[in-house]
Amino acid sequence: MSEPVPGGDLEALRAGLGRIGPMVVAFSGGADSAFVAFVATEALGAGHVLCVTAVSPSLAPEELADCRALAAEWGLRLTEVPTDELADPAYSANDGSRCYHCKTSLLEALGPVAAGENGGIGATVVLGVNLDDLGDHRPGQLAAAERGALFPLVEAGFTKADVRSWSKRLGLRTWDKPAAACLASRVPYGTPVNLGTLRSVAKAESGLRSLGFRQLRVRHYGDTARIEVPAEDLAAAVARRLDVVRAVKRAGYRYVTLDLEGFRSGNLNDGLTDVALASPVGVPG
């Protein structure tokens, strides 16, 4: 029995990308941006699609390595630009608008790169935002839209499940890649984000991945780490508790806890108060 055709209109996506023309894809290596980068390069050719990875302490080292590997495997034209969102006090303060400031830093870094594309005529910045992203607290989307970035997956009606299904049909190994938000998303709102914190989170998560856990988060609470893995992996985490504790303590944490509710992407948004949501940039709740 053949697999059903997923939702999302692939031909509409290809057509939409064609109408955009030369573009710069914000390329994190996640399932969404990888799908956009692959389809755009296939539709327009690598000469008209530049994939740009922003390199900063908020990007896990494994993700940067995978961006480079994907570019080599798929023939993507890739460049890397440094971003320094930690230099922005509004970002480091880590209130409800942190993602707005982060995306602002990204778009400011991508702007000059995009301007130099297409023989100096310029190119359009596109992001791998899908329909599901529109329903969460994502102030970064506002920052991107304000600066002229486009969301071709939204225009073509793609949900996250559609991206994964079409990626699988196209033979892309990113089809089941676990979601990997920036490392700052592990820090509760109101707790300042700094280089040491991001390095601790990155090292702890890298250690847990080396134990075989693919989908995970290490939430940072000072000297305490709260580990989230999918519910079906909780038993494995308990069975290997000594290895888990060792890996996380090597990252500098004193206490290691396991969240019995399991992995929930973006669950720190549940702790946002009305005050935190009342961002100075007017992000709609």
N, C-alpha and C positions, 0 to 999 in steps of 0.2 A: 504494500500500500504506500503510495507516494506521500511525502510530507506536505501538509497544506501550505499554500503560499501565505507568508506572513503579511501583516498589515503594513502600511507605509507604501508609498508609490515610488518604486525605484526609478522608473522612467521619468516621473515628475521631478525627482531629485536631480537626476542627470540633466534634465532640461533646465531646471532652476540654476544649477551650477554653471551651465553654458551661458545663461543670460547674464550672470554675474560677471563672467569673464575672468581675466587674470586675478588671482586671489592669493592671500596669505592665510594659511590655516593655522590657528592656534593649536599646537599639537602637543598634547600631554602624554600621548601613548595609550590613553584609556580607550575603551570600546567605542565611544562616540566619536572622539576626534580622530581615531584611527580609521573608522569607517568613512568619515567625511574625506579624510586625506586620500584614502585608497580610491574611492569612487571619483573624486575630483581629478586626481591624477590620471585615472583611466579615461575619463571623459574629455579632459582638456589637454592632457599631456604635461609632463613634468616641467616643461619650459614655462607654463602658465600657472603653475601651482607651487608655491613655496611653503613648506611646512616649517614652522618656527616653534622651537621649544624654549620656554623661559626657564633659565637656570637660576635657582636661588635656594636658600636653606629650607624652604617649604616644600621642595620637590625631593622625594625620596631618591637616594642614589640608584636603586634598582629601576626606578621609573625612567630616569635619564638613560640608563644603559639600554633599556628596552626600546626607547624612542630611536636610538641609534641603530639597534638591531632591526627594527621594523623598516626603517628607511633603507637599509641595505638589502633586506629581503624583498621589498616591494618596489624598489627603484624610485623612492620618493626623493625629491630635492629638499634637503634638510639644512637648516642653519640654527644656531643657538644664540640666544641673547641673554645677557645677565639682567636680572631685575633685583632691586634692593628694597622690597616693601618694608623690611624691618627698620629702615631709616625714616619711615613715616610714623610719627608718634600716634597718628589717628589709627593706623593699622596695629601697631604694637599694643595700644590700649585694649584692643580686643572686645569692643562692644558689639552691638547687633549689626553694625555697618562695616565690620572688618572686611567682608568679601567685596564690598563696594570699593574700598581703598586698594585692595589687592588687585582687582580687575582694572582699576584705573592705572596702577603701576604697569600692568601687563600691556594695556592698550597704548600707553605712552611709549613703551619700549618697541611695540610693533609698528607704531606710526611711521617712524623714519625708514624702517625696513620696507614697509608697503609702498612708501613714496618713491623708493628707488627701483621698484619693480617695473616691468613692462616698458623697458627702455626709458625710464624716468617719467613715464606718463602716470604711473601709480597703479596700485592694485587694491582690492577690497579685502578687508579683514573678515574672516568668517570663523564662527565658533561652533563646536559640536553640542549645542543645546538642543534637547529633545522636548517633546510635549510634556513628559512627566516632570521635567525640571521646572515648568512654569507654576506648578502647584505648591512648591516648597518655598521656604524663606531663602531667596537667592538674590540678594541685592547686587551681586556682581553682574547679573544680567542687565540691570538698569544702567550700570556704568558702561557696559559694552554697547548697549543700544544708543546711549547718549553720544557716543563717539563714532557712530556710524557702522558698527559691526553688524553683520547679518547672521541669521540663524537658519540655514537652509534645511535642516532636519525638521524644524517646526513648520516651515512653509510647505514641505512635502508630506506632512502628517505622520511623522515617525515618533513612536514611543520608544522607551528603552528596550522593551521586549522586541519591537520591530527591528531595531538596530542589531540586536543580538541574533535574531532569526535570519535576517538578510546577510549578516556577516558570516554566519555558518554556511548559508547557501553559496556564498562566494568563496568559501574556503579560507576565510581569514582566521588565523589562530586567536585573534582577540575576541572572538564571539562569546567566550565564557570567561574572559579576564575579569577578576574581581574588581569592583569599583575601588578607586584609589584617590580619594579627595586629598587636597593639600594637607600637609602635616599639621598646620595650624588648626585644622578642624578638630583635632584631638584635644584641644585646650578649651575648657569651659569659658563661656563669655564672662568677661570681667576679670579674668586672670591674664595678666600681661603676657604677651608672646615675646620670647627672646631667642637668641641663637642657641643657648644652652638647652632650653626646653625642646626645641625642634630637633636638636642632635640626639637628645635622650630618647625621644619618641622614635626617631628613625632607627636608632641602634636597637631598641627593644623590639620593634616590629621586624627588623631584619633578622634578629635572633630567633623569633618565633617562626618566621618563614623557613628558616633553616631546619626547623623541627618538623616541617611538613604542613603547617597551617597556611592555607592560601588566603582565605577571607578572614580578616581580623582587623581590630582597631586596638590601640593602646591609648586609653584616655588618661590624660595627665592631671593629677591632683597633687601638686607639690612633690613630696617624696613617696607618694602612693600612685601606683599604676593600676588602672581598672581595665582588665582585658576583656574584650568582646570577641567571641568566635560564634559561628552559627550553632544553633541549638544541637544539631546532630554531631557537632565536634566537642561538646562540653565533656562528655565522658572521656574522650581521648586526652583532653587538656588535664583532667583530674588524674588520669592514669599516668600521665607524664609530668606530674606536678613538680617534681624536683628539677627536671630539665627546664620546665617553663619558668620556675622561680629563678633558676641560675641565669637563664638568658636575659630575663628582665632586670635582675639586680646588676648584671654586668653593665647595663645602660645607666646605672646610677640611682635606681629606685631602691628605697628601703623596704617598702611594703608592696606586696603583689596580691591583687584580688582578682577574682573571676566573676564576671557579671552573669548571674544565672538566667537572666532574661535573654541572653544571647546577643548576637550581632544585630544592630539596628543602624543603618546608614542615616547620618544626620540627626541622631537622637538628641544631641546637645541643643538643638533648636527648641526642644520641648522645655528647656529651662529659661528661654527668653521671656523676660517680663515685658509689660507694656512700656516701661521706661526704656529697656534695651531696644525694643522695636521702634521706638520713637527716634529714629536715626536723623541726624542733621541733614541728610541728603534727600529726605522725603521718600524713602523706599516704601512702597505700599505694603501693608501687612496682609 
